[in-house]
Each structure stands twice: as structure tokens, then as C-alpha cells.
């Protein structure tokens, strides 16, 4: 089972922290970061274009929380903390 850490989603501003697993599959990524990923299909399209960090483990597509957080922080535009 994957470890979890507390992450405050960008859209809630001052809401309760959400548990984001350290290792996620596409559906978990969409649920954890709906501001950045609107659907599993959109996630898979970004993977196909190599626009987001991902890994393949035994043929399964997975994402590491720390890599996704780093990708979000380095993306151009607003930072998650700027959105309230």
C-alpha cells in the first residue's frame, strides 16, 4: 500500500488537506489534481506527448507524487498557492 502525505488542493483555498498517495494511477491523479487533469483520457494524452512525468511499472502507468508536484511547481503561469 502506498504512503500518503497531506497536500492542499489549489481549488479549495482554505479547505481540509487531501490525502495524495505517493504512487498514483491515472484515475487517482485526476481525483487528486482536478485543476490540472480533467479526465483519465487527458492524462493519457499528456503521457503520449511526454508532457508530464510518468513511469511504467510492469506495464502499468503510474505517477510519483513528488514528480507531479515538481512538474506543477515548474509549470508556467499561476502557482497552486496563488489560486484561492
ChimeraX attribute file (.defattr): number of C-alpha atoms within 10 A of each C-alpha:
attribute: neighborCount
match mode: 1-to-1
recipient: residues
	/A:1	6
	/A:2	9
	/A:3	9
	/A:4	13
	/A:5	12
	/A:6	11
	/A:7	15
	/A:8	17
	/A:9	22
	/A:10	18
	/A:11	15
	/A:12	11
	/A:13	14
	/A:14	10
	/A:15	10
	/A:16	11
	/A:17	13
	/A:18	13
	/A:19	14
	/A:20	21
	/A:21	21
	/A:22	16
	/A:23	18
	/A:24	18
	/A:25	16
	/A:26	20
	/A:27	13
	/A:28	16
	/A:29	24
	/A:30	19
	/A:31	14
	/A:32	20
	/A:33	17
	/A:34	14
	/A:35	12
	/A:36	13
	/A:37	17
	/A:38	13
	/A:39	15
	/A:40	16
	/A:41	13
	/A:42	14
	/A:43	19
	/A:44	15
	/A:45	13
	/A:46	15
	/A:47	15
	/A:48	10
	/A:49	9
	/A:50	10
	/A:51	12
	/A:52	16
	/A:53	15
	/A:54	18
	/A:55	14
	/A:56	9
	/A:57	9
	/A:58	6
	/A:59	7
	/A:60	9
	/A:61	14
	/A:62	17
	/A:63	21
	/A:64	16
	/A:65	20
	/A:66	12
	/A:67	15
	/A:68	17
	/A:69	14
	/A:70	11
	/A:71	14
	/A:72	17
	/A:73	14
	/A:74	10
	/A:75	10
	/A:76	8
	/A:77	9
	/A:78	10
	/A:79	12
	/A:80	16
	/A:81	12
	/A:82	10
	/A:83	11
	/A:84	10
